[in-house]
Amino acid sequence: MDHIRTLASDEFEGRAPGSAGEEKTVAFMQQEFQKLGLKPGNPDGTFVQNVPMDGIISIPSTTFDFGGSSLTPQVLNDYVAVSRHTTDQVNVKDSDVVFVGYGVVAPEYGWDDFKGVDVRGKTVVMLINDPPVRDPNDPSKLDPKMFKGKAMTYYGRWTYKYEEASEKGAAACLIVHETGPAGYPYAVVSGSWGRENFALSSKDGNAGRVAVEGWLTLDFAKRLFAAAGQDFDALKASAVSKDFHPVAFKAKASFSITNKVRHLASRNVVALLEGADPARRGEFVVYTAHWDHLGRNPHLKGDQIYNGAHDNASGSAALIEIAGEFSALPEDRRPKRSIVFLSVTGEEQGLLGAEYYSMHPLYPLTKTLADINMDGMQSSGPSRDMEIVGYGNSTLDDVATDLLKAEGRVVVPDVQPEKGSFYRSDHFEFAKVGVPALYMAGGIDIIGKPEGYGREKREEYVANDYHKVTDVIKPWWDLRGAAQDADLLFQVGLNVANATAWPEWKPGCEFKDRRDAMMARR
């Protein structure tokens, strides 16, 4: 609680990258690691890894023309749009508008929403999440053979959709927001995107990305479709089929985005506990938790600070406590392999700090056994269960299951797999490059509380506090559950660091081939 209280204080100003809050946060994390006697985690002898970023404030203006009539959506109320291009002005003039369903190209499912249609220079409109294909044997359920059924795949994430639009050469990509399929309300989008956004710096100024990235509210999307002579609900229904073909609208879209760009060096904070076995000291287990949140919004009336107490001051606090557990081990119990404690920046902006580490690892990925990630710790009290997000992906799940069983607790697979949480935190950047990753969430079966209490508190947080200024320490918080779960994650890492066998992705997991290819090149 002391760590959370410090990190989530107004003094830290919401911990935005490139702010005074970053300076305080990086200094605090480094100070805590030093107190524990940990070594600098960067081989250059420091506790930081510089992460070059561009901070971009986009002011958009948008018009849809229908040849005699037009629609001009209101920023924030109807849509948000940004450009990651690091230029002062981005203009898209009179681009054709094309509805491309879910914007998915998935050969393994025989799915292609583009069907060879050339969308270069056009504005593509997409739906969020995966195509919800019904099970032919039970139409009340989703087909488990298509896009993992109820569980979201990476094809359903907004990051994938902009990546696909960029690959296809589109000028703009607009995603229709719906709370259920997105996994969060539109207020989360407008609160995050309607302010300074960040991207990793690139030599081409991010020219390879689609010029305009945006979201439409569901209400405005329906107005747009109707003005173009289309029925939104009918087109949405038609998109849930392999036979779907893109639909060209009788409409032109024009965007004018003024960017205010600044270049900054944000930082990951890195500490190291060297392994006790000289033969295995050059192999690593990584713990990650992002230190950043959304900073301050001076345009808000009243409270302007996104304190991020749960997200992710709590995970950062757990990272420090787990580091403390390792540091306190007597010499004869020190882990054989080395442990890396990685406090990453820019998670809220698209997992940027973790992505940068995966592209520029301080320790070889071929020598990295696993990443164990923390993003929001249990605040409702100790639980009888613990959720594994992305359950069934790797043998790390088995390690955690056995340890929980020894404590009289049980593993619960994803409670809401449709939200795609496995693709929404820093461990995913490790998974993308092949490193087995474990991401566990607090349980919902809370000891000493009525049935449903844990789920109720989780749903309250998503509805009322997630990415809002109200994410602060609550009077009812009981961090015994956070301590319980942090100790479990400590044990998982210690087990992996001492085990003979390395963690592996399980057959059928989308990341297994990447790990196999990486290890074959070792």
N, C-alpha and C positions, 0 to 999 in steps of 0.2 A: 504493500500500500504506500509506503514512503516513496518508493521509486515512481509509482504512478502519480502520486500527488505532485511530485516535482515536475515530471515530464508533461503532465496535463495542466500545469498551472498557467495562468494568464501571462506570467513572466516569459514563458517559452513561446508565446504567440502562435500556437497551433503548429509549430515545427514544420513550416514550409521550406522546401529546398531554396537555397539562395537568399535566405532571410536572416535577420538577427536571431530568430528562433533556431535556425540550423546551427549557428555558431554556438549557442548555449547547449543545444542537444548533443552535438558532436563532442564538445568539451566534457559534458556530463558522462556520456558513455565511455569515453576514453579514461576519464578519472576513475570511474567505477571498475573498469578492467584493470587499471594500474593498482588500485587498492587491493585487488585480489592476487596480485603478484604474477599476473599473466604477462607473457612476452608480447611485444609488438607483432601484429599479425601480418604486416606487410614485410616481405623479405628486405625491403630497403631500410628497415629499422624503425619505421613509424607505425602508428596505429590507424592510419587512414589510407584509403585508396581513392584518389581523385576520380570523379565521374563527370566528364565534361557534358554540359547540358545547354540547351537553349530554352530560355523562358519566353513565352509568347502570349501576349494579350491580344486577342482577336476581337475586332469590332465589325460585325457583319451587317450587310444589307442585302436583302434577297427579294426577288420578284419572280412570280410565275405568270407568264403571258399565254393567253389562250386564243389569241387572234380576235381581239375585240373586247376582251375582258381580262382582268388580271387579279392576282392575289398577292398581297404583301404581308407575309407573316410577321408577327411581333416577336422580337428577340426575347428569349426566356419563356414568355407565355406560350408561344406556339412552336418554337424551335430553338435549337442552339446550333451554331456552326463555327468551326475554327479552321485555321490552316496551319499545318506544321511546317510549311515552307518558311524559311528564315529570310523573307523579303518583306519590305515595308507595305507592299500592296499586292494583293492577289485578286485578279479579275477573271470571271468566267462569264462570257457574253452569249446569250441566246443558244444555250446548249439544249439539245433534244433530251426529253425526259423519258426514261424507260423503266418500267417495273420489271424487276428480275427475280420475283419471288423471294426466296430465302438467300439468294446470292451464293449458293453452295455448289462447289464442284468437288464431288467425292467419288472417285473411280471405284473404290472398294464397295460402294453401295449402288453402282451403276447410275449415279445421279449427276446431272449437269443442268443447272438452272439457266445457263447462258445459251446453250445449243448453237454455239458458233456465231451468235449475233455479235457484230462489231460494236462495242460500246465506247470506243476511243473518242475522247472529247465530249462525251455525253454525261448527263446526270442520271445515275442509277438509284432507284429507290428499292429498299430491301426490308424484309421483315426480320425481327429479332428471333433468336433461338434456332433450333433445328426444325426441319419439316416434321410435324407431328403425325407420322404415318400410322394409321390404325392397324391393329392386329387382325388379319383376315379371319382368324378363328374366334376372335372375341373383340368386336368393334368397340367395346367399352374400355379397352386398354390400347396402349401403343405397342407397335410391333417391336419386340426385343431384338430382331434381326436388322432393324433399320435405325441407325443413329443411336444405338444402345437403348432404345425404347424410351422410358421416362427420363433417363439420365441425359443431361446435356453433354454433347461432344464439343470439341474445339470449334467445329463448324458453326456452332450456335453463338459463339462469343463475338462481341462487337469488334474486337481486335482482328479476328480472322476476316470479317466482312470488309473492313477497310483495306486489309492486305490484299484480298482478292480483287477489289475494285482498282487498287493500284496496279496489280499485275495485269489487269485487262486494259489499262490505259484510260480509265474513266476520268472525267474532269471533276466530278463531285459524286459523293456517296452519302445518301441520307437514309438513316435507319428509322423505321417506325417503332416508337416505344410503346410497349404494353407492359404493365406492371407484373402480371403473372409470368409471362415468358421471360422477361428481363431479369426478374428476381428482386427488383427494387422499384420504388415509385419514381416518377419523372422528376420529382424534387431533388433526387440524388444526382440525376444527370445535369439539371440546370444549375445546381449548387456547385458541382465540380467543374463543369465545362464553361460556365459563364464567368470565368475569371482567368487568371494566368494559368496557362498550361505549359507542359514541359515535354521536350523530346531530347533524346541523345543527340549530341552534335555529330554532324556528318560533313564530309568534304564537299558534297554537292548541295548543302543546305536543305536536305530532305526533299530534293526535287523529284526523287523517285516515288514519293508518296502521292496519293490522290490529293489534288490541290485543296479540295473542300471536304471536310469530314463533319457530318452533322447528324442531328436527331430531330425527328418530327413527333409532336404529340399525336396521340391517336385521333383526337378530335380534329386537329388540323389536317392530318393525313386523309381523313374521310372527306373533308371539304375539298382538298386538292384533287382527290380521285373524282369526286362528283363534278367539279368544274371542268375536268378533262373528259367528261362523259363516261366515266367508269364507276363501277360499283365496288367499293372496297371489300365488302364481305365476300362477294362472289369471286373476286380475284384472289383473295386470301385463301379461299377454299380450293381454287384451282391450282394454287401453288403447292399443295400437298400431294403432288403426283410427279412421277418421273417424266410424264408426258408434258409437263408444263413448258410453255414457250414464253420468252419475254414479250411483254406488251408495250408497244410504243404509244405514248400519250400524244394527243394533239396539244402539245404545250412546249414552251421554251422556258428554261430556267436561267436566270442571271444572278450572279453573286459578285459582290464587291466587299472585300475584306481588308480592312486596314490593320496591320500588325505592328505592335510595339515589341521589338525583339531585344533581349539582353543575353549575353553569353556569360555563363557562370561555371565554376568548378564546384559541384556538390561533392559530397564525400560519403563513402561507405566507411564504417568504423570496424576494424578487424583486430582481434586478439587471438593469441595462440597458446595452447597448453601442449607442450611437446610430449610425445609418447615415450613410455618408459622402456620400450623394447627397441634397441638400436636398429634391429633388422626391419622393424615395421614403423619406425618413426616417420618415414617418408610417405606414409599412407594416411589418409585424412577422413574424418567425419566432420561435417559442417552443420552447425546450428544457425538458422537465420530468423530474423525478426526485423520488420521495417520500423525505422524510428520516425519517419515523416508522417505528417497529416496535411490538412488543407490550409493551414495558416490563418490569416485574417482577411476578412472581406469588408473593406471600408464603406461599401455601399449599403450595408445592412443597418437598419435602425436598431438601437439597443445593443445587445451582445453581438460582437463582430468576430469573436475568436472561436475557431473550430478546435476545441481543446483535444479531441481524440483520446479520451481517457481509455475507453475500451479498445479503440482502433487507432494506434496500436501501442499506446503507452503500456498497456497490460502485457503485450507480447514482449516489449523491450524489457520490462521489469522481470519477466520470466527468463529472458536470455541472461540477464545479470545473475539471477538466482541460480540458474543451472551452471553457469560459469563458476559461481561460488561453491557449488557442491563438488565440482571437479577439482577445484583448487584446494579444497579442504581434505581431499583424500590423502591418507598416509601413503608414504612412498611405496609400500608393498601392495597397494591397491590402485596405483595410478594406471590409467589405460595404456595398453601396449601401443596403440596408434595415436597419432596427434589429433587434437580437437581444435577446430577453427570456430570462433564465435564471430559471426558476420552480421553486423547491424547495418541494414541497407537503406539507401535513400530512394526516393521517387517511386515507391510502390503505388501510391495513389494516382500516379500519372502514367501507369502502364507497366509496372514492374521494372522500372528503368535501372535501378541500382543492381538488382539481381541479374538483369539482362547484360549489363556492362560486365559484371563479374564473370558471367558464363562466356562472354566473348574475350575477356582479358583475365583469365583466372590467375590468382596469385600462387596457386598450387595446382599441379596437373590434374585435369579432370579424369585422366586414366588412372590416377592414384587416389581419386576421391570415391569413397565407398557409398556415401549417402548424404542427403540433405534432410534435416529435420527442421520443420518450419513452425513458427508460432505467430498467429495473427488473430488476436482477440482471445483472452483467456476467460475461463469460467468465473463468473461473478455471482452466481446464484447459490453457491455452497457446494459441499462435497456431493458427489453423485455415485450411483451404483454402476453407471455405464460411462462410456467414452466413445465419441463418434470418430470413425476414420473416414475422412473425405477421400473419395476415389478408392474405396475399399476393393481389394482384390487385384490391385495393380502390381504389387511387389511382395517379396518375402519379408519386407519390413513390417507388413501387416501381421504376419505370423509371430514375429518377435514381440510386437506390442500386445497381441492377443494372449500369448503365453504369460507375459508379465502381469497383465490385468487379471487373468484367471488366478494367478498366485495371490493376488490381493482380494479375491472374491468379487471382482468386478467383471463386467462383460463389454465386449465390443459391439457397437451399433454401426452398421453401414450407413452411408449418406442418408440423413433424414430427409433432405430435399435435393436429390440428385439433379432435378430439373433446373436448378439454379447454376449448375456448372461451377461450383466453388473450387474444384480442383484446378481450374484454369485461371483463378482470380487472385492468387497470391504468389509470393516469391519462389516457392519451391518449383513452380511450373517452369521457370526459366532453367532450372537444373534438369528437370525432366525432359525438356525440349532438346537438350544436348546429350541426353542418355543417362544421366546420373539418377539412380533410384531415389525417390523422394517420399517423405512421410509428412502428412498434414492432418493433425487431429484437432477436433473441436470438442468443446465441453459437452458433457452428457446432459440429458434432459430429465433423468430419473433422480431427482434431488432427495437426498436423505433428510428425513424429518419434515418434508413439505408435502402438501396434498398432490395427488396425481394430476399431472398436467401443468404444474407450476413452472417447471423448467422450459417447456415449450412456450408457455404464455410469456415468460420473460424474454425469450429469444424473439418471439414475434413482436413484442412491444418495442424491442430495440430496433429491429429493422423498420418498423412503421414510424417510430417517433424520433429516433436518435442517430441512425446510421448516416454518416456524412452530413450531420447537422451540428449546429452550435450547442445542442443539448447533449452531446456525447461527453458527459462529465461524470465524475464519481457520484454515485447515488447513495442515499442514506441506507438503503437496504442491502448494499453489496456485502457479500460474505466470501472473502477471498481464500477461505480454507479449500475451496474447490480448485482455485488456481494453483495453490501450493501443491495439492494432491496431484494435479495433472502435470505440473512442472517436474515433480519428482519422478513421475512415470516416464516422461520424456528423457530425463537424465539417465534413467536405467536403460532405456532403449539404446541411447547413444553409447553408454558404457558397454553394453552387450555387444553391439556392432564393432566397437573399437577393439574388443578382445577376442572376438570369434575367429575361427579359422576360415569359415566360408564367408564370401562376400554376399551382400544383398543382391538380388536379381529381380528384374522385371519378370512377371509371369507370362507364360505363353498366351498369345492373343492380345497382349497389351500393346498399344500403339507406339510405345517408346522402346520396346525390346530390341528392335532391329538397329536403332541408333546406338544403343549401348553395345550390342554385339559387334557392330562395325567399328566403334571406337576402340574396343578392347582388342580387336583383331589387328588394328594398326599400332598397338602399343609396342 
